Amino acid sequence: MELFYSYGSNPPLYPEWQEYLREHQPPTLIVWGKNDPIFPAEGAHPYKRDLKNVEFHLLDTGHFALEEDGKFIAIAIREFFQPKPSS
């Protein structure tokens, strides 16, 4: 419950996190449930604005995307961490 109640401390930190992403450009995998009532899909799209190296998946799931589409997510994670060929 402590984690649940501490969530309110996160939003004020968003600008700092967004600046970190813009500055450091970490490779990022976004897998989001488009029907999530807690974290709506609108919250996923700004990552595409700030990150150049983003793999983005908006799934037809709700908040419990791992339970609804776990196999796809596991494959996406595995592929994301596979070594990439050099250009």
MARVEXKE-993106 format. One record per atom (N, C-alpha, C): y, z, x; residue in one letter; residue number from 1. Coordinates in Angstrom, 3 decimals. Example, Ala and Ser with C-alpha at 12.3 -4.5 7.8 and 13.67 -1.06 7.14 Angstrom:
! MARVEXKE-993106
<pt><Y>-5.690</Y><Z>7.800</Z><X>13.190</X><residuo>a</residuo><num>1</num></pt>
<pt><Y>-4.500</Y><Z>7.800</Z><X>12.300</X><residuo>a</residuo><num>1</num></pt>
<pt><Y>-3.300</Y><Z>7.800</Z><X>13.200</X><residuo>a</residuo><num>1</num></pt>
<pt><Y>-2.250</Y><Z>7.080</Z><X>12.850</X><residuo>s</residuo><num>2</num></pt>
<pt><Y>-1.060</Y><Z>7.140</Z><X>13.670</X><residuo>s</residuo><num>2</num></pt>
<pt><Y>0.030</Y><Z>7.870</Z><X>12.900</X><residuo>s</residuo><num>2</num></pt>
***
This chain:
! MARVEXKE-993106
<pt><Y>-1.183</Y><Z>0.000</Z><X>0.817</X><residuo>m</residuo><num>1</num></pt>
<pt><Y>0.000</Y><Z>0.000</Z><X>0.000</X><residuo>m</residuo><num>1</num></pt>
<pt><Y>1.260</Y><Z>0.000</Z><X>0.871</X><residuo>m</residuo><num>1</num></pt>
<pt><Y>1.153</Y><Z>0.628</Z><X>2.039</X><residuo>e</residuo><num>2</num></pt>
<pt><Y>2.325</Y><Z>0.681</Z><X>2.917</X><residuo>e</residuo><num>2</num></pt>
<pt><Y>2.779</Y><Z>-0.729</Z><X>3.298</X><residuo>e</residuo><num>2</num></pt>
<pt><Y>1.819</Y><Z>-1.605</Z><X>3.587</X><residuo>l</residuo><num>3</num></pt>
<pt><Y>2.150</Y><Z>-2.985</Z><X>3.920</X><residuo>l</residuo><num>3</num></pt>
<pt><Y>2.844</Y><Z>-3.677</Z><X>2.743</X><residuo>l</residuo><num>3</num></pt>
<pt><Y>2.336</Y><Z>-3.457</Z><X>1.542</X><residuo>f</residuo><num>4</num></pt>
<pt><Y>2.928</Y><Z>-4.040</Z><X>0.338</X><residuo>f</residuo><num>4</num></pt>
<pt><Y>4.384</Y><Z>-3.599</Z><X>0.182</X><residuo>f</residuo><num>4</num></pt>
<pt><Y>4.629</Y><Z>-2.313</Z><X>0.344</X><residuo>y</residuo><num>5</num></pt>
<pt><Y>5.981</Y><Z>-1.797</Z><X>0.140</X><residuo>y</residuo><num>5</num></pt>
<pt><Y>6.928</Y><Z>-2.170</Z><X>1.282</X><residuo>y</residuo><num>5</num></pt>
<pt><Y>6.382</Y><Z>-2.466</Z><X>2.454</X><residuo>s</residuo><num>6</num></pt>
<pt><Y>7.251</Y><Z>-2.810</Z><X>3.576</X><residuo>s</residuo><num>6</num></pt>
<pt><Y>7.660</Y><Z>-4.284</Z><X>3.554</X><residuo>s</residuo><num>6</num></pt>
<pt><Y>7.094</Y><Z>-5.082</Z><X>2.650</X><residuo>y</residuo><num>7</num></pt>
<pt><Y>7.415</Y><Z>-6.509</Z><X>2.628</X><residuo>y</residuo><num>7</num></pt>
<pt><Y>8.917</Y><Z>-6.751</Z><X>2.446</X><residuo>y</residuo><num>7</num></pt>
<pt><Y>9.584</Y><Z>-5.905</Z><X>1.729</X><residuo>g</residuo><num>8</num></pt>
<pt><Y>11.019</Y><Z>-6.070</Z><X>1.492</X><residuo>g</residuo><num>8</num></pt>
<pt><Y>11.843</Y><Z>-6.071</Z><X>2.765</X><residuo>g</residuo><num>8</num></pt>
<pt><Y>11.294</Y><Z>-5.551</Z><X>3.860</X><residuo>s</residuo><num>9</num></pt>
<pt><Y>12.025</Y><Z>-5.557</Z><X>5.135</X><residuo>s</residuo><num>9</num></pt>
<pt><Y>11.957</Y><Z>-6.926</Z><X>5.824</X><residuo>s</residuo><num>9</num></pt>
<pt><Y>11.115</Y><Z>-7.845</Z><X>5.342</X><residuo>n</residuo><num>10</num></pt>
<pt><Y>10.952</Y><Z>-9.153</Z><X>5.979</X><residuo>n</residuo><num>10</num></pt>
<pt><Y>12.100</Y><Z>-10.129</Z><X>5.737</X><residuo>n</residuo><num>10</num></pt>
<pt><Y>12.562</Y><Z>-10.340</Z><X>4.497</X><residuo>p</residuo><num>11</num></pt>
<pt><Y>13.583</Y><Z>-11.369</Z><X>4.264</X><residuo>p</residuo><num>11</num></pt>
<pt><Y>14.828</Y><Z>-11.289</Z><X>5.150</X><residuo>p</residuo><num>11</num></pt>
<pt><Y>15.344</Y><Z>-10.098</Z><X>5.469</X><residuo>p</residuo><num>12</num></pt>
<pt><Y>16.508</Y><Z>-10.083</Z><X>6.359</X><residuo>p</residuo><num>12</num></pt>
<pt><Y>16.211</Y><Z>-10.640</Z><X>7.760</X><residuo>p</residuo><num>12</num></pt>
<pt><Y>14.934</Y><Z>-10.672</Z><X>8.130</X><residuo>l</residuo><num>13</num></pt>
<pt><Y>14.546</Y><Z>-11.187</Z><X>9.449</X><residuo>l</residuo><num>13</num></pt>
<pt><Y>14.327</Y><Z>-12.700</Z><X>9.464</X><residuo>l</residuo><num>13</num></pt>
<pt><Y>14.310</Y><Z>-13.344</Z><X>8.300</X><residuo>y</residuo><num>14</num></pt>
<pt><Y>14.035</Y><Z>-14.780</Z><X>8.230</X><residuo>y</residuo><num>14</num></pt>
<pt><Y>14.940</Y><Z>-15.619</Z><X>9.130</X><residuo>y</residuo><num>14</num></pt>
<pt><Y>16.254</Y><Z>-15.395</Z><X>9.150</X><residuo>p</residuo><num>15</num></pt>
<pt><Y>17.094</Y><Z>-16.227</Z><X>10.030</X><residuo>p</residuo><num>15</num></pt>
<pt><Y>16.688</Y><Z>-16.120</Z><X>11.506</X><residuo>p</residuo><num>15</num></pt>
<pt><Y>16.318</Y><Z>-14.920</Z><X>11.938</X><residuo>e</residuo><num>16</num></pt>
<pt><Y>15.874</Y><Z>-14.731</Z><X>13.322</X><residuo>e</residuo><num>16</num></pt>
<pt><Y>14.578</Y><Z>-15.495</Z><X>13.584</X><residuo>e</residuo><num>16</num></pt>
<pt><Y>13.631</Y><Z>-15.439</Z><X>12.665</X><residuo>w</residuo><num>17</num></pt>
<pt><Y>12.365</Y><Z>-16.156</Z><X>12.828</X><residuo>w</residuo><num>17</num></pt>
<pt><Y>12.595</Y><Z>-17.659</Z><X>12.809</X><residuo>w</residuo><num>17</num></pt>
<pt><Y>13.454</Y><Z>-18.116</Z><X>11.905</X><residuo>q</residuo><num>18</num></pt>
<pt><Y>13.738</Y><Z>-19.548</Z><X>11.816</X><residuo>q</residuo><num>18</num></pt>
<pt><Y>14.382</Y><Z>-20.048</Z><X>13.109</X><residuo>q</residuo><num>18</num></pt>
<pt><Y>15.272</Y><Z>-19.270</Z><X>13.682</X><residuo>e</residuo><num>19</num></pt>
<pt><Y>15.896</Y><Z>-19.655</Z><X>14.952</X><residuo>e</residuo><num>19</num></pt>
<pt><Y>14.849</Y><Z>-19.733</Z><X>16.055</X><residuo>e</residuo><num>19</num></pt>
<pt><Y>13.923</Y><Z>-18.782</Z><X>16.067</X><residuo>y</residuo><num>20</num></pt>
<pt><Y>12.842</Y><Z>-18.809</Z><X>17.064</X><residuo>y</residuo><num>20</num></pt>
<pt><Y>12.033</Y><Z>-20.107</Z><X>16.934</X><residuo>y</residuo><num>20</num></pt>
<pt><Y>11.676</Y><Z>-20.468</Z><X>15.707</X><residuo>l</residuo><num>21</num></pt>
<pt><Y>10.896</Y><Z>-21.689</Z><X>15.496</X><residuo>l</residuo><num>21</num></pt>
<pt><Y>11.679</Y><Z>-22.918</Z><X>15.944</X><residuo>l</residuo><num>21</num></pt>
<pt><Y>12.953</Y><Z>-22.990</Z><X>15.598</X><residuo>r</residuo><num>22</num></pt>
<pt><Y>13.772</Y><Z>-24.141</Z><X>15.997</X><residuo>r</residuo><num>22</num></pt>
<pt><Y>13.896</Y><Z>-24.236</Z><X>17.512</X><residuo>r</residuo><num>22</num></pt>
<pt><Y>14.042</Y><Z>-23.097</Z><X>18.170</X><residuo>e</residuo><num>23</num></pt>
<pt><Y>14.236</Y><Z>-23.092</Z><X>19.621</X><residuo>e</residuo><num>23</num></pt>
<pt><Y>12.941</Y><Z>-23.378</Z><X>20.383</X><residuo>e</residuo><num>23</num></pt>
<pt><Y>11.843</Y><Z>-22.748</Z><X>19.987</X><residuo>h</residuo><num>24</num></pt>
<pt><Y>10.609</Y><Z>-22.815</Z><X>20.774</X><residuo>h</residuo><num>24</num></pt>
<pt><Y>9.624</Y><Z>-23.882</Z><X>20.302</X><residuo>h</residuo><num>24</num></pt>
<pt><Y>9.749</Y><Z>-24.343</Z><X>19.076</X><residuo>q</residuo><num>25</num></pt>
<pt><Y>8.919</Y><Z>-25.423</Z><X>18.544</X><residuo>q</residuo><num>25</num></pt>
<pt><Y>7.414</Y><Z>-25.220</Z><X>18.784</X><residuo>q</residuo><num>25</num></pt>
<pt><Y>6.864</Y><Z>-24.084</Z><X>18.378</X><residuo>p</residuo><num>26</num></pt>
<pt><Y>5.417</Y><Z>-23.909</Z><X>18.568</X><residuo>p</residuo><num>26</num></pt>
<pt><Y>4.646</Y><Z>-24.854</Z><X>17.651</X><residuo>p</residuo><num>26</num></pt>
<pt><Y>3.541</Y><Z>-25.426</Z><X>18.124</X><residuo>p</residuo><num>27</num></pt>
<pt><Y>2.695</Y><Z>-26.203</Z><X>17.207</X><residuo>p</residuo><num>27</num></pt>
<pt><Y>2.297</Y><Z>-25.289</Z><X>16.050</X><residuo>p</residuo><num>27</num></pt>
<pt><Y>2.391</Y><Z>-25.785</Z><X>14.828</X><residuo>t</residuo><num>28</num></pt>
<pt><Y>2.210</Y><Z>-24.924</Z><X>13.659</X><residuo>t</residuo><num>28</num></pt>
<pt><Y>1.371</Y><Z>-25.612</Z><X>12.600</X><residuo>t</residuo><num>28</num></pt>
<pt><Y>0.442</Y><Z>-24.872</Z><X>12.050</X><residuo>l</residuo><num>29</num></pt>
<pt><Y>-0.382</Y><Z>-25.329</Z><X>10.934</X><residuo>l</residuo><num>29</num></pt>
<pt><Y>0.082</Y><Z>-24.575</Z><X>9.692</X><residuo>l</residuo><num>29</num></pt>
<pt><Y>0.516</Y><Z>-25.317</Z><X>8.679</X><residuo>i</residuo><num>30</num></pt>
<pt><Y>0.918</Y><Z>-24.727</Z><X>7.403</X><residuo>i</residuo><num>30</num></pt>
<pt><Y>-0.107</Y><Z>-25.153</Z><X>6.366</X><residuo>i</residuo><num>30</num></pt>
<pt><Y>-0.785</Y><Z>-24.185</Z><X>5.758</X><residuo>v</residuo><num>31</num></pt>
<pt><Y>-1.710</Y><Z>-24.440</Z><X>4.653</X><residuo>v</residuo><num>31</num></pt>
<pt><Y>-1.252</Y><Z>-23.521</Z><X>3.524</X><residuo>v</residuo><num>31</num></pt>
<pt><Y>-0.817</Y><Z>-24.118</Z><X>2.415</X><residuo>w</residuo><num>32</num></pt>
<pt><Y>-0.126</Y><Z>-23.360</Z><X>1.364</X><residuo>w</residuo><num>32</num></pt>
<pt><Y>-0.690</Y><Z>-23.750</Z><X>0.007</X><residuo>w</residuo><num>32</num></pt>
<pt><Y>-0.813</Y><Z>-22.812</Z><X>-0.873</X><residuo>g</residuo><num>33</num></pt>
<pt><Y>-1.233</Y><Z>-23.095</Z><X>-2.239</X><residuo>g</residuo><num>33</num></pt>
<pt><Y>-0.042</Y><Z>-23.491</Z><X>-3.095</X><residuo>g</residuo><num>33</num></pt>
<pt><Y>-0.053</Y><Z>-24.698</Z><X>-3.625</X><residuo>k</residuo><num>34</num></pt>
<pt><Y>1.115</Y><Z>-25.163</Z><X>-4.383</X><residuo>k</residuo><num>34</num></pt>
<pt><Y>1.294</Y><Z>-24.438</Z><X>-5.714</X><residuo>k</residuo><num>34</num></pt>
<pt><Y>0.269</Y><Z>-23.724</Z><X>-6.159</X><residuo>n</residuo><num>35</num></pt>
<pt><Y>0.361</Y><Z>-22.987</Z><X>-7.415</X><residuo>n</residuo><num>35</num></pt>
<pt><Y>0.453</Y><Z>-21.477</Z><X>-7.197</X><residuo>n</residuo><num>35</num></pt>
<pt><Y>0.847</Y><Z>-21.073</Z><X>-6.001</X><residuo>d</residuo><num>36</num></pt>
<pt><Y>0.937</Y><Z>-19.656</Z><X>-5.654</X><residuo>d</residuo><num>36</num></pt>
<pt><Y>2.154</Y><Z>-19.040</Z><X>-6.357</X><residuo>d</residuo><num>36</num></pt>
<pt><Y>1.940</Y><Z>-18.083</Z><X>-7.265</X><residuo>p</residuo><num>37</num></pt>
<pt><Y>3.074</Y><Z>-17.479</Z><X>-7.972</X><residuo>p</residuo><num>37</num></pt>
<pt><Y>3.817</Y><Z>-16.451</Z><X>-7.112</X><residuo>p</residuo><num>37</num></pt>
<pt><Y>3.206</Y><Z>-15.993</Z><X>-6.025</X><residuo>i</residuo><num>38</num></pt>
<pt><Y>3.835</Y><Z>-14.971</Z><X>-5.177</X><residuo>i</residuo><num>38</num></pt>
<pt><Y>4.686</Y><Z>-15.612</Z><X>-4.088</X><residuo>i</residuo><num>38</num></pt>
<pt><Y>4.133</Y><Z>-16.642</Z><X>-3.417</X><residuo>f</residuo><num>39</num></pt>
<pt><Y>4.855</Y><Z>-17.405</Z><X>-2.402</X><residuo>f</residuo><num>39</num></pt>
<pt><Y>4.889</Y><Z>-18.855</Z><X>-2.869</X><residuo>f</residuo><num>39</num></pt>
<pt><Y>5.851</Y><Z>-19.227</Z><X>-3.698</X><residuo>p</residuo><num>40</num></pt>
<pt><Y>5.902</Y><Z>-20.573</Z><X>-4.279</X><residuo>p</residuo><num>40</num></pt>
<pt><Y>5.979</Y><Z>-21.662</Z><X>-3.208</X><residuo>p</residuo><num>40</num></pt>
<pt><Y>5.542</Y><Z>-22.840</Z><X>-3.581</X><residuo>a</residuo><num>41</num></pt>
<pt><Y>5.494</Y><Z>-23.978</Z><X>-2.666</X><residuo>a</residuo><num>41</num></pt>
<pt><Y>6.857</Y><Z>-24.289</Z><X>-2.054</X><residuo>a</residuo><num>41</num></pt>
<pt><Y>7.936</Y><Z>-23.992</Z><X>-2.767</X><residuo>e</residuo><num>42</num></pt>
<pt><Y>9.277</Y><Z>-24.244</Z><X>-2.233</X><residuo>e</residuo><num>42</num></pt>
<pt><Y>9.500</Y><Z>-23.523</Z><X>-0.910</X><residuo>e</residuo><num>42</num></pt>
<pt><Y>8.780</Y><Z>-22.430</Z><X>-0.698</X><residuo>g</residuo><num>43</num></pt>
<pt><Y>8.911</Y><Z>-21.672</Z><X>0.546</X><residuo>g</residuo><num>43</num></pt>
<pt><Y>8.220</Y><Z>-22.320</Z><X>1.730</X><residuo>g</residuo><num>43</num></pt>
<pt><Y>7.341</Y><Z>-23.262</Z><X>1.479</X><residuo>a</residuo><num>44</num></pt>
<pt><Y>6.610</Y><Z>-23.920</Z><X>2.562</X><residuo>a</residuo><num>44</num></pt>
<pt><Y>7.405</Y><Z>-25.053</Z><X>3.188</X><residuo>a</residuo><num>44</num></pt>
<pt><Y>8.172</Y><Z>-25.743</Z><X>2.401</X><residuo>h</residuo><num>45</num></pt>
<pt><Y>8.850</Y><Z>-26.956</Z><X>2.868</X><residuo>h</residuo><num>45</num></pt>
<pt><Y>9.892</Y><Z>-26.742</Z><X>3.965</X><residuo>h</residuo><num>45</num></pt>
<pt><Y>10.639</Y><Z>-25.642</Z><X>3.988</X><residuo>p</residuo><num>46</num></pt>
<pt><Y>11.628</Y><Z>-25.474</Z><X>5.062</X><residuo>p</residuo><num>46</num></pt>
<pt><Y>11.021</Y><Z>-25.487</Z><X>6.472</X><residuo>p</residuo><num>46</num></pt>
<pt><Y>9.749</Y><Z>-25.139</Z><X>6.601</X><residuo>y</residuo><num>47</num></pt>
<pt><Y>9.121</Y><Z>-25.188</Z><X>7.925</X><residuo>y</residuo><num>47</num></pt>
<pt><Y>9.147</Y><Z>-26.614</Z><X>8.477</X><residuo>y</residuo><num>47</num></pt>
<pt><Y>9.008</Y><Z>-27.587</Z><X>7.603</X><residuo>k</residuo><num>48</num></pt>
<pt><Y>9.045</Y><Z>-28.982</Z><X>8.050</X><residuo>k</residuo><num>48</num></pt>
<pt><Y>10.429</Y><Z>-29.358</Z><X>8.573</X><residuo>k</residuo><num>48</num></pt>
<pt><Y>11.450</Y><Z>-28.695</Z><X>8.074</X><residuo>r</residuo><num>49</num></pt>
<pt><Y>12.811</Y><Z>-28.952</Z><X>8.544</X><residuo>r</residuo><num>49</num></pt>
<pt><Y>13.002</Y><Z>-28.409</Z><X>9.962</X><residuo>r</residuo><num>49</num></pt>
<pt><Y>12.439</Y><Z>-27.239</Z><X>10.245</X><residuo>d</residuo><num>50</num></pt>
<pt><Y>12.680</Y><Z>-26.559</Z><X>11.511</X><residuo>d</residuo><num>50</num></pt>
<pt><Y>11.705</Y><Z>-26.924</Z><X>12.617</X><residuo>d</residuo><num>50</num></pt>
<pt><Y>10.539</Y><Z>-27.431</Z><X>12.266</X><residuo>l</residuo><num>51</num></pt>
<pt><Y>9.496</Y><Z>-27.699</Z><X>13.261</X><residuo>l</residuo><num>51</num></pt>
<pt><Y>9.237</Y><Z>-29.194</Z><X>13.410</X><residuo>l</residuo><num>51</num></pt>
<pt><Y>9.108</Y><Z>-29.624</Z><X>14.648</X><residuo>k</residuo><num>52</num></pt>
<pt><Y>8.799</Y><Z>-31.031</Z><X>14.915</X><residuo>k</residuo><num>52</num></pt>
<pt><Y>7.296</Y><Z>-31.272</Z><X>14.976</X><residuo>k</residuo><num>52</num></pt>
<pt><Y>6.548</Y><Z>-30.256</Z><X>15.398</X><residuo>n</residuo><num>53</num></pt>
<pt><Y>5.108</Y><Z>-30.385</Z><X>15.576</X><residuo>n</residuo><num>53</num></pt>
<pt><Y>4.400</Y><Z>-29.516</Z><X>14.542</X><residuo>n</residuo><num>53</num></pt>
<pt><Y>4.458</Y><Z>-29.975</Z><X>13.290</X><residuo>v</residuo><num>54</num></pt>
<pt><Y>3.875</Y><Z>-29.200</Z><X>12.200</X><residuo>v</residuo><num>54</num></pt>
<pt><Y>2.833</Y><Z>-30.047</Z><X>11.469</X><residuo>v</residuo><num>54</num></pt>
<pt><Y>1.703</Y><Z>-29.429</Z><X>11.215</X><residuo>e</residuo><num>55</num></pt>
<pt><Y>0.682</Y><Z>-30.048</Z><X>10.357</X><residuo>e</residuo><num>55</num></pt>
<pt><Y>0.788</Y><Z>-29.307</Z><X>9.031</X><residuo>e</residuo><num>55</num></pt>
<pt><Y>1.039</Y><Z>-30.044</Z><X>7.961</X><residuo>f</residuo><num>56</num></pt>
<pt><Y>1.413</Y><Z>-29.447</Z><X>6.682</X><residuo>f</residuo><num>56</num></pt>
<pt><Y>0.421</Y><Z>-29.853</Z><X>5.602</X><residuo>f</residuo><num>56</num></pt>
<pt><Y>-0.152</Y><Z>-28.857</Z><X>4.921</X><residuo>h</residuo><num>57</num></pt>
<pt><Y>-1.083</Y><Z>-29.116</Z><X>3.814</X><residuo>h</residuo><num>57</num></pt>
<pt><Y>-0.656</Y><Z>-28.262</Z><X>2.616</X><residuo>h</residuo><num>57</num></pt>
<pt><Y>-0.346</Y><Z>-28.909</Z><X>1.530</X><residuo>l</residuo><num>58</num></pt>
<pt><Y>-0.025</Y><Z>-28.213</Z><X>0.282</X><residuo>l</residuo><num>58</num></pt>
<pt><Y>-1.221</Y><Z>-28.431</Z><X>-0.649</X><residuo>l</residuo><num>58</num></pt>
<pt><Y>-2.008</Y><Z>-27.384</Z><X>-0.840</X><residuo>l</residuo><num>59</num></pt>
<pt><Y>-3.271</Y><Z>-27.495</Z><X>-1.577</X><residuo>l</residuo><num>59</num></pt>
<pt><Y>-3.100</Y><Z>-27.166</Z><X>-3.053</X><residuo>l</residuo><num>59</num></pt>
<pt><Y>-3.982</Y><Z>-27.704</Z><X>-3.861</X><residuo>d</residuo><num>60</num></pt>
<pt><Y>-3.980</Y><Z>-27.440</Z><X>-5.296</X><residuo>d</residuo><num>60</num></pt>
<pt><Y>-4.712</Y><Z>-26.122</Z><X>-5.552</X><residuo>d</residuo><num>60</num></pt>
<pt><Y>-4.116</Y><Z>-25.031</Z><X>-5.040</X><residuo>t</residuo><num>61</num></pt>
<pt><Y>-4.686</Y><Z>-23.688</Z><X>-5.169</X><residuo>t</residuo><num>61</num></pt>
<pt><Y>-3.584</Y><Z>-22.735</Z><X>-5.574</X><residuo>t</residuo><num>61</num></pt>
<pt><Y>-3.982</Y><Z>-21.487</Z><X>-5.793</X><residuo>g</residuo><num>62</num></pt>
<pt><Y>-3.025</Y><Z>-20.426</Z><X>-6.070</X><residuo>g</residuo><num>62</num></pt>
<pt><Y>-2.829</Y><Z>-19.568</Z><X>-4.842</X><residuo>g</residuo><num>62</num></pt>
<pt><Y>-2.607</Y><Z>-18.272</Z><X>-5.063</X><residuo>h</residuo><num>63</num></pt>
<pt><Y>-2.328</Y><Z>-17.344</Z><X>-3.970</X><residuo>h</residuo><num>63</num></pt>
<pt><Y>-3.545</Y><Z>-17.139</Z><X>-3.068</X><residuo>h</residuo><num>63</num></pt>
<pt><Y>-4.740</Y><Z>-17.240</Z><X>-3.613</X><residuo>f</residuo><num>64</num></pt>
<pt><Y>-5.943</Y><Z>-16.987</Z><X>-2.833</X><residuo>f</residuo><num>64</num></pt>
<pt><Y>-6.565</Y><Z>-18.297</Z><X>-2.372</X><residuo>f</residuo><num>64</num></pt>
<pt><Y>-5.801</Y><Z>-19.051</Z><X>-1.612</X><residuo>a</residuo><num>65</num></pt>
<pt><Y>-6.221</Y><Z>-20.381</Z><X>-1.169</X><residuo>a</residuo><num>65</num></pt>
<pt><Y>-7.523</Y><Z>-20.334</Z><X>-0.378</X><residuo>a</residuo><num>65</num></pt>
<pt><Y>-7.720</Y><Z>-19.305</Z><X>0.429</X><residuo>l</residuo><num>66</num></pt>
<pt><Y>-8.962</Y><Z>-19.219</Z><X>1.202</X><residuo>l</residuo><num>66</num></pt>
<pt><Y>-10.184</Y><Z>-19.122</Z><X>0.296</X><residuo>l</residuo><num>66</num></pt>
<pt><Y>-10.056</Y><Z>-18.428</Z><X>-0.803</X><residuo>e</residuo><num>67</num></pt>
<pt><Y>-11.176</Y><Z>-18.319</Z><X>-1.732</X><residuo>e</residuo><num>67</num></pt>
<pt><Y>-11.371</Y><Z>-19.609</Z><X>-2.514</X><residuo>e</residuo><num>67</num></pt>
<pt><Y>-10.279</Y><Z>-20.297</Z><X>-2.795</X><residuo>e</residuo><num>68</num></pt>
<pt><Y>-10.351</Y><Z>-21.501</Z><X>-3.617</X><residuo>e</residuo><num>68</num></pt>
<pt><Y>-10.690</Y><Z>-22.758</Z><X>-2.816</X><residuo>e</residuo><num>68</num></pt>
<pt><Y>-10.251</Y><Z>-22.803</Z><X>-1.561</X><residuo>d</residuo><num>69</num></pt>
<pt><Y>-10.450</Y><Z>-24.023</Z><X>-0.761</X><residuo>d</residuo><num>69</num></pt>
<pt><Y>-10.750</Y><Z>-23.659</Z><X>0.689</X><residuo>d</residuo><num>69</num></pt>
<pt><Y>-11.570</Y><Z>-22.633</Z><X>0.868</X><residuo>g</residuo><num>70</num></pt>
<pt><Y>-11.880</Y><Z>-22.099</Z><X>2.190</X><residuo>g</residuo><num>70</num></pt>
<pt><Y>-12.477</Y><Z>-23.095</Z><X>3.159</X><residuo>g</residuo><num>70</num></pt>
<pt><Y>-13.352</Y><Z>-23.967</Z><X>2.658</X><residuo>k</residuo><num>71</num></pt>
<pt><Y>-13.993</Y><Z>-24.926</Z><X>3.560</X><residuo>k</residuo><num>71</num></pt>
<pt><Y>-12.953</Y><Z>-25.866</Z><X>4.163</X><residuo>k</residuo><num>71</num></pt>
<pt><Y>-12.049</Y><Z>-26.395</Z><X>3.333</X><residuo>f</residuo><num>72</num></pt>
<pt><Y>-11.004</Y><Z>-27.287</Z><X>3.840</X><residuo>f</residuo><num>72</num></pt>
<pt><Y>-10.135</Y><Z>-26.557</Z><X>4.864</X><residuo>f</residuo><num>72</num></pt>
<pt><Y>-9.757</Y><Z>-25.312</Z><X>4.553</X><residuo>i</residuo><num>73</num></pt>
<pt><Y>-8.882</Y><Z>-24.546</Z><X>5.435</X><residuo>i</residuo><num>73</num></pt>
<pt><Y>-9.576</Y><Z>-24.268</Z><X>6.763</X><residuo>i</residuo><num>73</num></pt>
<pt><Y>-10.852</Y><Z>-23.905</Z><X>6.724</X><residuo>a</residuo><num>74</num></pt>
<pt><Y>-11.593</Y><Z>-23.649</Z><X>7.966</X><residuo>a</residuo><num>74</num></pt>
<pt><Y>-11.638</Y><Z>-24.898</Z><X>8.839</X><residuo>a</residuo><num>74</num></pt>
<pt><Y>-11.881</Y><Z>-26.040</Z><X>8.225</X><residuo>i</residuo><num>75</num></pt>
<pt><Y>-11.914</Y><Z>-27.301</Z><X>8.981</X><residuo>i</residuo><num>75</num></pt>
<pt><Y>-10.530</Y><Z>-27.604</Z><X>9.559</X><residuo>i</residuo><num>75</num></pt>
<pt><Y>-9.486</Y><Z>-27.396</Z><X>8.777</X><residuo>a</residuo><num>76</num></pt>
<pt><Y>-8.123</Y><Z>-27.652</Z><X>9.256</X><residuo>a</residuo><num>76</num></pt>
<pt><Y>-7.785</Y><Z>-26.764</Z><X>10.452</X><residuo>a</residuo><num>76</num></pt>
<pt><Y>-8.171</Y><Z>-25.505</Z><X>10.390</X><residuo>i</residuo><num>77</num></pt>
<pt><Y>-7.916</Y><Z>-24.584</Z><X>11.507</X><residuo>i</residuo><num>77</num></pt>
<pt><Y>-8.687</Y><Z>-25.037</Z><X>12.740</X><residuo>i</residuo><num>77</num></pt>
<pt><Y>-9.956</Y><Z>-25.351</Z><X>12.569</X><residuo>r</residuo><num>78</num></pt>
<pt><Y>-10.785</Y><Z>-25.787</Z><X>13.694</X><residuo>r</residuo><num>78</num></pt>
<pt><Y>-10.193</Y><Z>-27.037</Z><X>14.345</X><residuo>r</residuo><num>78</num></pt>
<pt><Y>-9.808</Y><Z>-28.015</Z><X>13.532</X><residuo>e</residuo><num>79</num></pt>
<pt><Y>-9.247</Y><Z>-29.251</Z><X>14.065</X><residuo>e</residuo><num>79</num></pt>
<pt><Y>-7.887</Y><Z>-29.019</Z><X>14.715</X><residuo>e</residuo><num>79</num></pt>
<pt><Y>-7.102</Y><Z>-28.129</Z><X>14.156</X><residuo>f</residuo><num>80</num></pt>
<pt><Y>-5.787</Y><Z>-27.838</Z><X>14.716</X><residuo>f</residuo><num>80</num></pt>
<pt><Y>-5.896</Y><Z>-27.299</Z><X>16.140</X><residuo>f</residuo><num>80</num></pt>
<pt><Y>-6.925</Y><Z>-26.493</Z><X>16.383</X><residuo>f</residuo><num>81</num></pt>
<pt><Y>-7.085</Y><Z>-25.883</Z><X>17.696</X><residuo>f</residuo><num>81</num></pt>
<pt><Y>-7.918</Y><Z>-26.722</Z><X>18.664</X><residuo>f</residuo><num>81</num></pt>
<pt><Y>-8.378</Y><Z>-27.869</Z><X>18.243</X><residuo>q</residuo><num>82</num></pt>
<pt><Y>-9.081</Y><Z>-28.762</Z><X>19.156</X><residuo>q</residuo><num>82</num></pt>
<pt><Y>-8.092</Y><Z>-29.311</Z><X>20.169</X><residuo>q</residuo><num>82</num></pt>
<pt><Y>-8.527</Y><Z>-29.453</Z><X>21.431</X><residuo>p</residuo><num>83</num></pt>
<pt><Y>-7.636</Y><Z>-30.042</Z><X>22.435</X><residuo>p</residuo><num>83</num></pt>
<pt><Y>-7.220</Y><Z>-31.455</Z><X>21.982</X><residuo>p</residuo><num>83</num></pt>
<pt><Y>-5.954</Y><Z>-31.763</Z><X>22.197</X><residuo>k</residuo><num>84</num></pt>
<pt><Y>-5.413</Y><Z>-33.071</Z><X>21.836</X><residuo>k</residuo><num>84</num></pt>
<pt><Y>-5.379</Y><Z>-33.964</Z><X>23.064</X><residuo>k</residuo><num>84</num></pt>
<pt><Y>-5.693</Y><Z>-35.244</Z><X>22.906</X><residuo>p</residuo><num>85</num></pt>
<pt><Y>-5.616</Y><Z>-36.147</Z><X>24.063</X><residuo>p</residuo><num>85</num></pt>
<pt><Y>-4.167</Y><Z>-36.281</Z><X>24.527</X><residuo>p</residuo><num>85</num></pt>
<pt><Y>-3.980</Y><Z>-36.408</Z><X>25.832</X><residuo>s</residuo><num>86</num></pt>
<pt><Y>-2.638</Y><Z>-36.584</Z><X>26.394</X><residuo>s</residuo><num>86</num></pt>
<pt><Y>-2.154</Y><Z>-37.995</Z><X>26.128</X><residuo>s</residuo><num>86</num></pt>
<pt><Y>-0.848</Y><Z>-38.133</Z><X>25.932</X><residuo>s</residuo><num>87</num></pt>
<pt><Y>-0.260</Y><Z>-39.457</Z><X>25.671</X><residuo>s</residuo><num>87</num></pt>
<pt><Y>-0.069</Y><Z>-40.210</Z><X>26.952</X><residuo>s</residuo><num>87</num></pt>
***
